[in-house]
């Protein structure tokens, strides 16, 4: 934007300040010529007003009122053309401008006002060209950043440098994932409240608001009508139009990069989901073979199965994206059914996932139901899923299961797994028949088609495997319910 000092330098003796110009740069929004006693209805502020002083009679009160009106409107300066009306600057005008703080400039005769106007438009065109070149250069820098090894971080850094402020990428929940400069992380965290408001307005809503001495713009990153994150940018007020265009360009590049990254994650997620489906269907060896053929990590030897029923406000993909984002190097195996999401994780990580669910209960995850099984081997997942499915249907919303001390149902599930892992005889079948007949040896042996001494030996072995007495009512009842849920009784 042209300034008063810039115009004076460009025009030399054709535009001379009367006295000292303000120490700060005064931008000029236009050049306007008027001989009206009150030209303010035709001005919007920021103009250099040129006049010959035809309407100014020389009275100090009139001059003072004239200068005061221009100053209140925000006129950049008053240019007095000498020759037709005044041969020199009247003292009434100079004193009025000095008193009100309105910059006064002189256009000496015979310089036409058109010379001043042409100089202004020339500088404006040059400034526009310089701004365009700078904007194109910043756009090229953004594109180059998108081709670097870590394109997302590079785009955030380049955007912050281009707007001479800061930039941050945030998660759909408003968590700061990346920020540059890093010292502005605390500033970026203050955007979270605005993001919470935007989430209810739809995936295409944006916001501009003041924060301290800066203007902050928040734009969503969306894919297929789903918000996958936000970009927040702050710079000294007011934010220029080219800077807003840079923010939009950066959002497009980040959306493209995140979409490509998501596609790679989705492929790996589908592979792991296939492995888990095989294990849940009772084919852990096939899952292991699939992992080998794909060249990826197989199911862990000691794992835990989580069942999560989500409220309508939270999509299963949102939960999977969150957990993949939080710990991308710690693989999870996840499948989505009609009524639940089943997540298989290393045994040590179940508590971490349940804790994260607990933090989500205050937001869109309110109403979630969850169950977790005891540590087991992949071969036990089929029975465990049947039991957990029944438990999930009875689970209360917003009441997450404990992870350290197993409940009675979990202990019964562990006992059932222990019976199933014993491969010398069918302990599961023997215990199921024994419990069904309430410990009657003759009836149980007849139902199994074995001698009662054989049944006594199997029940004794089962008690040793379980470390519990099958005639104890609590043990028998919980184990019986677990067997019924697993479909083995």
N, C-alpha and C positions, 0 to 999 in steps of 0.2 A: 504494500500500500504506500503511495507517495506521502511524504511528510512536508511540513512547512520548511524545514531546514534543507531538505532535498530539492524542493522547488527553487529556493533562494540560490542554492549553489548552481543549479542548472541554468537559471535565468540571469544570474549576475546582476548587472545594473538595471535590468528590466523589472526586478522585484526586490526591493530593499527593505529590510526590517526597520521600523521606527522604534528605536530603543532595542532592548535585549529580548530575544525570544525565550520562551520557557525552557528551563534546563532539560526537561524530558522531551522526547520526540513526540510531536503532535501529528497524528495521521490525518490525512485529508481525504474525505469520502467523495468529493466532487468540487467543481468550480461553478459558482452561480453568480449571475449578474442581475442586480436589481437596484432601481432608484426609488423604491417605495419607502415611505417613512416607517412602515412595519412590514418587513419581508418575511417574518417568521412563519406565517401560514403556508409559505411555499418552500420551506426548508425542513429538513429532518434531523439536522445535527451533523457535525463533522465537516461541513462545507467550508471552503474559502470563498467568502462573499466579496465580490468586486462591485464598487460603486464610485461614481464621480462626486457624490455628496450633494446631488441636486436637491434632495428633500431635506437636507440638514441646513438650517437657517443660521447656525452659529451660536444659538442659545445653549448655554451650558446644561440647563435642565433637560432640554430636548436631547442633546447628545448623550447625557448620562443615561436617560431612559432607553435610548436606542441601543447603546452598548450593553446595558443590563439585559435587555430582551435577548440579544444575540448570545450573550454568555450563558443565560439560563437554558437556552435551547441546546447549547453545546457546540456552537459554531466554532470551527477550528481557528479562524482568523478573519480580520477585515482588511481588504486591500483597497486603498483609496487611490483612484486614478487622478493625477494632477493634469491641469491644462484647461479643460472646458469650463469648470466651475471655480476651482481653487488652484492658485499658482503654488501654494505651499500648504502644508498640513495645518488646519486651524487648531489653535490651542485648545478649543473646546472639545474637539474630537480626540486629540492626543491625551488630554487629561482624563477624559471619560474612559478611554480604553485602559489607561494605566490604573485607574481607580477600580475598575471591574475585573482586571486581569485578562482582558481580551487582547490577543496579539494583534498589533497594527502594522501593516506593511504598505509600502508606497510603490505605485506603478507610475514612473515618471513619464511626462509627455516626451515624445509622441507615441510611446509604446501602446499598441492596441491591446485590449483585454483578450483578444483572440490568441495572442502570443502566449499568455499565461495558460489559457485553456489547452492549447496544443501541447505545451510542455507537460501539463498534468497528464493528459491522455497518453503521451509518449511514455512517461514514467510508469503509468499504470499498465500499459501493454508490456513494457520490459519486466515489471514485477510479476505480471501474470505468466510471462514466458519463463522467468526464473523459477516461479512456483511450480509450473508444469514440469520443468526439467527436474526439479528436486523431487516432485512426486513420482515421476517416472523412474528416477534413480532409486527411490525407496521401494517402489514396486518391484524393480529388478532385484534389489537386495533380498526382498522377501522370497521371490521365486528361487534365487540361489540358495537361500537358507533352507528351503523345502527339499533340496537335493543333498543336503549334508547327511552325515552318518546318523545323527540324532535330530531329525528334521523338526520335531515338535518343539524341543527346547530351543533350537536355533531360530525358529520363527518367532517365538516369544521374545527372545533377546533382541532380534532385529526390529520388531515392532516397538519395543520400549525405547530403543535408540532413535528410531525414526520420529516418534512423537515427542522426544526429549522429555520423557517422563518415566512411567513404569508400566509394565504389562504382566498379566498373570493368567494362567489357565486353571480353571476350577472344575471340580467334579460336579455331577448333577445335584449333589447335596450341598454344594457351596464350599467344600474343603479345598484349600489351596494346594494344588499339585505342583505347579511350577510358577516361579515369579522371578522377574528381573527388573532392577537389581535385587539381589537377595535381601538387602537391608529393608526393602519395602514389604516384606511378608506380613508384618503387623497391619499395614495399611490395607493390603489385599484382603485380610481376614474380615475387615469391616464391611465388605461387600456382601457377606453371607446373608444379612437380614434382607437386603434388596432381592437377592436370588430367591429366598423363601417366598417373597411376595410374587415374583415373576413366575414361579412354578405353577401357580394357580391360574395364570393368565394364558397359558398355552405355549407350545414349543417355538413360536415365532415372535414372542414378545421381547422387547429390548428396553433398556432404561438409560437415561442420562440424568445425573444429579451432581450437586456440588459436594465435595468432601474436603474440608479444610480450605486451602486456597487453590484447589484443583477442580477441574471438571472430570468426572468419571463416566465412562461409557461401558455398559455391560451388554454383550451380545451373546445369544445362545448358539451352541453348536448342536445341530440336530441332524438326525438320520432317520428317514422313514417315519416322520412325525413323532420321533422320540428324542428327547433332549439327552445328549451324551456328554454335555459339559457346557462351560461358559468361558468367555474371554472378557476380562476386565482390563480397561486401559485408563490411566490417569495422566493428565498433563496440565501445565499451568493454564488457568482460565484466561480467555475463552478458548475452547478447542477449535482449531481451524477446520474448515471443510475438507481440505486434502487429508488431514489426519483422520477424520471420520472415514474417508474412503480407504485409507490404509488399514483401518481396523476391519472393515468389511472384507478387504482382500485377504488379510491374515486369517479371518474366520473361515473363508473358503478353503484356503490352503490347509488349515488345521483340520477342518472337517474331512478333507480328502485323505490326509495322512492318518487320522484316527480311524477312518473307515477302512483303509488298507490294513491297518494294524488289527482292527476288529475282525476282518475277514480271516487273517492268519490265526487269530485266537479262536475263531469259530470253527475252523477246520480241526484244530487240535482238540477243541471241546467236543466236537462230534465224534472224533476217534475215541476219546476217553468215555463218552457216553455209550458207545457201542460195546466197549469192554465191560462197563458196569452192567449193561442190560444182559449180556451173556452170563455174568456171574449171578445176577439176581434170578435168572432163569434156571440156575443150577448147572452152569457149564463153566466153572472157573478155569479149567484147562484150556477151553476154547478161547477164553479171554486172554490167557497167558500167551497162547499161540498167536493171537491177533496182534498183541503188543510186540511180539518178536518180529512178525512180518512187517509191521509198520516202523520198526526201529525206535519205539518210544518206551517209556518206563511202564512196567506192568503194575498190577494192583499190589499194594503193600501186603506183606505177610500178616501184619497185625494192623487191623483197621477198625473204624467205627462207622456205623451207618446212622445218618440223621434223616429224619422225615420232617419236612416243613410245609405246612398248609398256609398259603399266603392270603391276605385280604385282597379285595378287588382293586384297591388303590395301588398295589405293588405288583408289577409283572415279574414272572419268574426270571426273565432275561435281565431285569434290573438287579436282582439278587446275584445272579451268576456273574454279571459284569462287575459288581461291587467286590465280590470275593476274589475274582481273577485280578482285579486292579490292586487290591490291598496286598496280596502276596503272590505275584505272578510266578515266582520260582517254586512255590510249594503247591504242587498240582492237586487238584480236586477232581473227582469223578462225579459228574452230576447228570441226572436224567429228570425230565419233567413228565409227569403223568397228568391225567385230567384233574386230579384233586390234590396233588402234592408234588413237591420237589424232593428227590432223594439224592443225598450227598454222601459220598464215601470219602473219607479222609484218613490220613495216618492217625493212629490212636491218640497220639499226644496233642493233636490239633483240634479235637472236638470242643474242648473247653473254650478255645479262642473263638471258634465260630459261634458258639452259643452266647458268648459275651458280646460279640458284635451284634447279634440279633437283639440282645438286651438294649444296646444303645440305640437301635433303630426303632424300638417300641414307642419312643417319644415322637416319632415322625410318621411317615407314610406306612410303616410296618405295624402300626397299632392294630391289634386283633389277630396277630400271627399265632399259630399253634405249632408246637414243635415237640418231637420226641427224639431220643438218642438211645442207641443200643450199646451194650457192653463191648469191650474189645473182642475181636473174633478173627478167624481166618476167612478168606474169601469163600471157602467151601460151605460156611455156615450162613451165608447171606440170604439164601432162599428162605429158610425157616425164620431167620431174624426179621426179614421184611414182612412176612405174614403177621408176626406178633406185633411189630411196631405199627403196622397199618391199622390193626384193631385198637392199639393204644392211642394212635393219632386221632381216630374218630371220636374217642372219649375225652381227649385232652381239652383243657380249658384255654380260652384265648389269653394271651399275654402272661401265661404262667410257664416259664421255661423250666425244663427238667434239670436237676442237679447233675454235675459231671464228675464229682469226686467220689461221693458215697452212693453206691448203687441202691436203687429202690428194691422193694420186694419183687416187683415184676421183672426188673433187670437181673436180679439174682436168679430168679426162676429161668430166665432166658439163658443165662450163663450155664445153669445146670443142664438145660436141654441140649445146649451145644456140646457140653462135656459128654453126655450120654451118646450123642450122635457121633462124636469123634472116636468112641471106643469101637474098634473094628473086629474084635474076636468073637463077638456074638451080638445079637440084636437086643441091646439093652433098652432102646427106646420103645420097641414093641412090647417087651416084657413088662416094663414099668407102666405103660399106658393101660395094659390089660389088668395089671394088679390094682392100679388106682380105680379103674372103672368098676371092679368088683369089690371095692372097699377092703382090700387085704385078705379076702377069702382064698386060701391056697387051692382048695379042690376046684372051685369054680374057675379060678384064673388059669390053673394048669389045664383044665379041660378045654377052655376057650382057646388056649395056645396049642393044644394037642401035644403036650409034653408031660413028663412025669413031674409030680409036685416037687421032688428033690431037685430036679433040673431048674425048676422055677425058683426054688429057694436059693440055689447057687447064683442065679442071674440077679435076683434082687439083692443078695448080699454083695455081689460085685458092684451093682449100681450104687448101693449105699456107700461103698468105699470110694468109688469114683466121685460121688457128689460130696462126700464128707458130711452127710446129713442122714437122718433117720426118716425113711419114707412113711413110717407110721405116725410121724409128728404132724398134727393137723395143718399148721401153717405151711410147712414145707410141701405137704401133699396137695393142698388147695392151690397154691400159687403155681406149682409145677403142672398141675392138671390144666389150669387155665392157659398156661403157655403152650401146652401140647394141643389144646383145642384150637387156639389161635393159629398155630402152625399147621393144623390139619393132620396131625399124626395121632389123634385120639378121638 
